Amino acid sequence: MSILSILEPANSAASSRPAAARLTSGSIPATVAADLLVPLADGRVTDYANFDHGASAPCLESVRAAVEAALPSYASVHRGNGYASRITTQWYERARSEVHTFVGARSTDQVIFTRQTTDALNLLARAVPADATVIVFESEHHAALLPWPAERTVRLAAPTSQTAAVTAVADALRTAPEGPRLVVVTGASNVTGEIFPIAEIAAVAKAHGARVCLDAAQLAPHRPVNIEELDVDWVALSGHKLYAPYGAGALIGRADWLNGADPYLYGGGATAAVTPETTIWNEGPPRHEGGSPNVIGAIALAAACAAISKHREAIEQHERSLLARLRTGLAQISGVTTYSIFGAEADRVGTVCFTVEGVSSTVVSAALSAEYGIGVRDGKFCAHPLVGHLLAESPEHGTAVRASLGLGTSREHVDRLVTAVRTLATTGPASEYVESAHGCQPVGDPRDLEAPQIW
């Protein structure tokens, strides 16, 4: 059976699946991937159990609807008097307002559209004053760990508790050189899902005259983010984590450092005036949004923010219930080790990091896919120092498995994952696995894994 036939949304296999597997609760937003079928190595097909939301989340139906509504009149923004350009410009600026509201920004904060969180943090790094000291935990995602100049960056060891995290920031600020200071902190770890003490770190930072940048990529899809209440200066986030996979993210926050920096992209839109002798740059978001912006991405991001805001309480209940079920199930399996930064009782979003004794993480993820139709991530998750720290006492493993749930996850998916991991831990995979052009897969894998031509 070809992948294209499996991906077609309606067929007899889909209709024969249990309703719990096919439908999401009416109280949470639906995704376009709710009926996605995937091939198994034994020739069957099954609905996809998505535990890779931490990498990219499937598009919401409401996001797709917003994008489809915008496409007929889609045009470039700010620089045209035609009807399509005027309408699209209004949508683009309304999207900016929606994102501003979504993160509880102050009236003076600006929203700059970027490609994703990595782009947003690199933009901020370009704007940090030349004499500033940057303080960041080694437990951060590489996007938050790496953009800052090495000679002016203080890397703190992965904290052992939330209290230790606050203390480490305070100690670092007490000994930091005079001048501007920036503390960079994640909202929720992309490896373990644990939530950092953001407000407490911000309070310590402000007491020492420092600013705070919050990497909210993993937090914003799952919990509210409020710039004013947390008292942080900037928030960075990604649309593709927020069920809007159209290549847009945002940096939201204070304008002064950004207005004082050279444009992130030189070109149209960033300029107020250009003569043979001088160039005058715009201030505000246009300064760093050079070129024709990703209007569709901005609309998609805004639509996702609106949907998540509307259903926030139901989303949290859905994910908390599934996470508790998953953690309880994995904890009962001999040979499975789960990992934490702050300890088992720490608050977290729906992410679990684990290893299986006697089975490499690469084989675990490949077997979950080929034998059970489950998608997880294996590796170091763009957080190499943290994974190295967590696995220091597990010399058998150099990498781990990450299961990250979300709106595309059901109770049946959780039970299927727990059952599959128990089988892998007790009897191992059903097949031998080898490296191939498609990564690790079963020997003699009968699945057609070539991507179909869809245009």
N, C-alpha and C positions, 0 to 999 in steps of 0.2 A: 504494500500500500504506500502511495506517495505521501510526502509531507503535505503537499497542497490539498489532497483530499481529506487528510486528517484535520487540517486547519479550517476547513469549511465549517461555518458555524452551526448548521443544523443537519443532523443525520440520525440514523437509527441508533447508533451507539450512544449518542448524547441523550436521546429520549429514554433510553433504558437505564440510565444511571439514577441512583436514588435522588429524590428531590433535594435532600440536604446538601448533596454534592453539587447540584446544578444551580441552586438559587442562593442569593445572599439575602440577609434579613432586610425587610423593607425599611428598617430604621437606620440603616447605614447606606452610604452611596454605593451604587453598583459599578463594577468595572467592565470594560469591554472584553476582558479575558475570562469572564465567568464560565463560558462554555468551551474553553480551549481544551482540545484533546491532544495527547502525545503518544507516540509509539513506544511499546516495550520490546525488550529483546526476545520475548517468547512469542511475538507476533500479535499480541493483543494491543488494544488502545485503551487509554484511561484518561479521565479528566486530570488536568495538571494541578498538582498540589504545590502552590507557589510559596516557598520559604526563602525567597531571595528579594524581598521588598527592600532590604537595606541597600541593595545595589541600585535597582530601579523599580519603581512601582508601576503596575499597569494603569493605563489611561482610564479615567472615570468616564462613564457614559455622558455625564453632564459636560465634561470637558470636550469630548468629541462633538457633542451637539453645538457647543459654543464655537468651536473651530469651523464646523461645517456651515454655521450661520454667517461667519465672517468671510469665508473664502470667496463668495461671488463678488463682493465689493472690496476685497482686499487690495490695498494700494500702499504706496510709501507715505510716510507721515511727515507733517509739519511743513512740507515744502510744495504743496500743491493746492490750487483752488478748485480742482475738479471735485465733483460730488463724492466719488469713491475715496479720494484722499481726505476730504473733510470728515467723512464718516469714520474712516480708519483711524484718523488722528484722535477723534473723540474716544474710540474704544481703547486706544493705546494709553491715553492719559487716565481714563477710568480704571484701566488695569493697574496703573501706578497707584491710584487712590485705594483700590481694593487691597493691594499688597501692604500699603501703609497701615490700613486698618487691621489687617490680619495679624500683624506683629505688635499692635498697640503702640505705634510710633508716636513721638511727640510732634506737635504742630510744626516745629522747625526742622524736623528730620526730613531727609530726602531719600527717595527710592531711585536707585540706579539699576537698570536692567543689565544683566550680564548673561554669560552662557550657562553658568552653574556655580556652585559654591566655590570651587577651585578658582574660577575666574574672578569671583567677587573678592576672595581673600588676596589674590595677587594684585587686584586693583588697589585694595587698601594698603598693601605692602608698598606699592609705588608712591603712595601719598604720605606715608609716615615720615615725619621730619628726620633730617639726616642725623641729628644728634639724639634721637630717641632710643631708649632701651626697650626691648621686647621680651616679655616673660611668657613662656609657653611650656606646658607639660609634654614630656616625651610620649605620653599616652595618646597624643592627638593623632588624628588622621593626617597623612602626609600633606594634604591641602592646607592644613592649619599649622603644620610643623615646619615646612620647608621654605615658604616665600620670603622670610625675613633675613636680612643680612647677618651672616654668621658672627661677625665681629661685634655686633650689638645685640645679640640674642642670648638670653639666659634660658637654658633648657633644664627644667625641673624633672626629677625622677618621677615615675608613675606613683601616685599617692597610694597609701594603704588604707585610707579611710577618708570620708568626707571632711572630717575635722583636720586630718593631716594635710589635705589639699589646701584648705584655707590658711593653715599655719605656714605651709611652704611658700605660698604667694606673699604672705605678710613678711616673712623672713627675707625673701628675695627683694622685695620693695625697700626694706629698711637698708639694705646694703647696695642698692642700685645707684649708679652715678646720678648726679643732678641732671635735670633736663626732662624733656617729655618721656612718658612711660606708657607702654601699652601692654595689658595683660590679655592673652588670647586663651580662650577656654571653650571646650566643647559643651554642648548642652546634654547630649547623650552619647556614650561611647558607641562607635560603629562596630566594635568588636563584641562587647558584652551587653550593650543596651543600657548600662547603668547611668543614672542621671547625676551630673555634677552639681555641687552646691553653688549655683550661679549667683543668686542674690547675695550670699555670704561673701563670695569672692569679690563681687562688685563693691560691696560695702568696704572691705579691706582696701581695695584698690583706690576708691575715692578718698579714704582716710589718708592715703599717701600721695594724693594728687595724680593718680594714674587713670588712664582710660581703659575700657574693656571692650573687646570684640568677642561676640558669641557666635561660634559655629553651630548653627541650628539645623544643619542638614538632616540629622537623624532625630532631632527632637520635634521639630515643627509638624511633621505628619501625624504625630501621636499625642502631643500635649500642647496646651496653649503656650505661646511665647508673647510676652508683653515687655517691650523695651522700657516703657516708663516705670512699670512696677519693679522690674529687675534692676533698673538703673544702670543699664549697659549703654555703651555709646554707639555700637554698630552690631547689626545682625546680618549674617550671610546665610543664604539658603538656596536650595535647588528645586526647580519644578519637577524634575524626573524622580525625585523622592516623594513628591507631593501628588502623585498620580496625574502629572501633566508632562508627559515625555516629549516635549517639543523644543528642547534646547534652550531653555531660558531659566535664569536664576536671578537673584537680586542681592545687592548690598544696600542695607537701609540704615541710616543713622546721621550723625553730625556732619555738617557741611564744611566746616572751616578747613580741616586738613585736606579735604578733597578739592575745595576751591583753590587752595594754595599750591596744589600739585599740577605738574604738566598733564595734559590730557592723556588718558590711557590709550586712546587711538587717535592719531592725527587724521583729520579729514573733514568732510562735510558734516554739518550738525554741531561739531565741536567748536566751530569758529563763529565769532561775532562779526569780524571784519578782517579782510586780507588785502594788503596793498603790496606793491613791490618792495617796500621798506619794512613793513611790520605785519605781525599777525596778532590779533586780539582774540583771546579765547572766551567762549561762553563760561558762565558760572552755573552752578546747579547741575542737575542730571545730564543735560546735553553736553556738558564739558567732557564727559567720559563715555558718551554713547555715540562716538563718531561713526559715520556711515549709515546706511539704511538699517534700522533696527529690526530685530526679529519680532515683528508685530504679532504673528500667529502664536509664537511662544509666549509673549506677554499676555495675550488674551487667554491662552490655555492656563497659564499660571494663575491668573486672576480667577478664572472659573473654578479651578481646584481649591483655591483659598476660600472662595465663597461657599463651596460645597462642604468643605471640612469644618468651617466655622459654624454652619447651620446644623451639622450633625456631630459636633465635637463630643458631647456627652455619650451618645450612642457608640461612637467610635472607640472611646476609652473603655467603655464597659465590654464591648466586643473583644478588644485586644487583651484586656486584663484577664478575662475569663479564659481565653485561649492560651495565654502565656502561663497561667497557673496550671492548666491541664498539661501543657507541654513539659514544664519544669518538673512537675510531680511524676510524670511518666518516665522521663529520662533518669531521674534520681533513683528509680527503682530497678535500673538495669545494671547488673554487675559488669564491670569493665568499662563503663562510660564515665568520663570525668568532665564536669562542667567547670567553667572558669569565671572568676569575678575579680574586679579591682578592689571593691570595697567590702565584699563579703556577701553571703547568700541572701541576707535580709535587705540589701540595698534596693531602693526603688529603681525601676528600670522600665524601658519600653520593650516591645515584643521581640527581643533578640536573645538568642542563647548560643554560646560558643562552647564546643565540646570536642572531645576526641574519643576514639574507640580503641581499647587495648587490642594490639595484635593486627590492626587494620589501618593502613595509612589513610590520611584524610582525603587524599586524592581518590583512592579506591572507594572510600565511603560515599563520597559525593557522586562518583560515576555509577556505583551500584544503586544508589537511591534513585537516580535518574532512569537507568536502563531497566531495572527490575521492578520499580515501584511508581514511576511517573512523578517523582518528587524532585523539585529544584531547590538546591541549597548552594552555598558558596564554600569553597575550600581555599586555603592559602593563608596569607598574612593580612589580607583585607586593607592594603594601603596603610597599615599601621604597624610596620615591622618592629620598631622598638617595643611597643606594648605587647605584641604577640610573643616576642622573644622573652620578655619579662614573665608573662603568664605561664609559658611553657618551660621555664627554666628548670623546674623539678620534674619534667616529663621528657627525659632525654630520648625516648623512643620517637617522639613526635617533633618535627620541625615546623609543622603547620597544623591548623585546626579546621573544624567545620563550623560554619555559621548558619543557623536557621533563623531567619527574620520574617516574622509573620505580619499580616496586615489585612486590608479589606478583601483581598482575594483568598483568604484562608478560612477554612471551615473546621468544625469539630472533627469531621471525618478525616480531613487532611492531617490534623494533629494526631489522631489515633493511628492513622496509616504510617506517619513518620515514626512514632514511638514503636510500633510493631516492627517496622523495617529495621530500625536501629537495634532493637532487641535481637532480631534474627542475625544481623551482621555481627553483633557482639558474641553470640553463642555458637553459631555454626558457620559464620563467614558468608561472603557473597556466593551466589549460585554459580557464577562463572569465573574464569580466570580473566584478569584485566591487563591490558597492555596499552602503551602509549601509541597514539595514531594521529593522523592529520586533524581529527576532531577532538583531540585530547585523549584522556583515558577512557577506554571502552572495552566491552567484552570481546574475547577472542571469537571470531566468526560472527560478529554482530550483524544480524539480518536487517536492522533498521536502515532505511534510506535517510541519511542525515544531511544530504545536500539541500541547501536552501532553494526553494522554488523561485523561478523568475516571476515576479508579481507585477511587472510593468512592461 
